[in-house]
Amino acid sequence: MKKISKLYKIELEFLKDAINNGKNDYHTFVFSTLNDNFPKSRIVVLRNLLVDPLKIYFNADFRSPKVAELKQNSSCTALFYDKKRKVQIRFKCKSTVHYQNDYAKQAWLKTRLQSRKCYMGPFAPSKKLDEWHPNIPLEYSKSDPEKLHSEVGYINFTHIELKVVESDILQLYHNGHIRFRVDNKQNLCYLSP
Ligand SMILES: Cc1cc2nc3c(=O)[nH]c(=O)nc-3n(C[C@H](O)[C@H](O)[C@H](O)COP(=O)(O)O)c2cc1C
C-alpha cells in the first residue's frame, strides 16, 4: 500500500502542474455528464485543483448544455490520460456549478482577455446556427477585447467544481500494469488492471 500511496501523491503533483502547464497532458481532460440516460463527453481545460478533499475545477459557458445536464444530475466523471507516461486517471465526481458567486468571481479574475471573448458570444454553445458564426464578437476576431468591455462576458461565465468521490488510476508498465482505487475516505486498494 505504501507504493500506491506514493504513486497517488505523484499523480496529484502532475495534476497540479497541469493547471498552468499546457504541455502537461493532464492540462485537458474528458468530462462526461449524463444527458437523459446517455453519457455525453467533451474536452475541457483543468483550471484548479484542491486536495483534502480532492476537488478539480474548470470553466464553462453558463448557457452550455453541460451546465443544464449538471443541474439535472450532478454525477459526472473526469478522465485524464498522460500519453508519455501511460497513466489513466478516472475520477468519479459530484459537481457544483458556481455562478455569480465568490468562487466564480475569483476564477473570472484569473481569465485572460483572449479567453473572455468566448463568453461574449451572442449564442448559447451547441445552439443550431443558420450559417457559420465563431460565437465571439466579430470585432474581436483578430484581437482581444478591452478589459472594460470584456466584463460583459461575466454574465455567461461559470466555474465548475468537481468533488472527487472515487479515483481509479491505471499505470501501464511493460513488466506489469498497476491499477488502484482511492475511495472517499482516502482508503487505497489495488485493482486488477
Ligand atoms: C482543447 C479543447 C479545450 C476545451 N476547453 C473547454 C473548457 O475548458 N470549457 C468548456 O466549457 N468547453 C471547452 N471546450 C469545448 C467543449 O469540448 C465543448 O465542445 C463545448 O463546451 C460544448 O459542450 P456541451 O455542448 O457539451 O456543453 C474545449 C474544447 C477543446 C477541443
The ligand as an ORCA input file, in Angstrom:
! r2SCAN-3c Opt
* xyz 0 1
  C      -8.830     21.589    -26.425
  C     -10.228     21.956    -26.021
  C     -10.434     22.577    -24.802
  C     -11.719     22.935    -24.402
  N     -11.899     23.519    -23.169
  C     -13.149     23.797    -22.746
  C     -13.355     24.296    -21.422
  O     -12.430     24.484    -20.620
  N     -14.634     24.555    -21.052
  C     -15.694     24.335    -21.891
  O     -16.828     24.602    -21.476
  N     -15.535     23.863    -23.141
  C     -14.286     23.583    -23.578
  N     -14.104     23.057    -24.839
  C     -15.280     22.891    -25.722
  C     -16.065     21.648    -25.282
  O     -15.313     20.486    -25.605
  C     -17.462     21.570    -25.889
  O     -17.391     21.442    -27.295
  C     -18.310     22.804    -25.562
  O     -18.061     23.261    -24.241
  C     -19.816     22.489    -25.693
  O     -20.072     21.449    -24.812
  P     -21.551     20.963    -24.395
  O     -22.436     21.208    -25.581
  O     -21.367     19.527    -24.118
  O     -21.916     21.738    -23.179
  C     -12.832     22.677    -25.255
  C     -12.608     22.036    -26.467
  C     -11.333     21.679    -26.846
  C     -11.148     20.978    -28.163
*
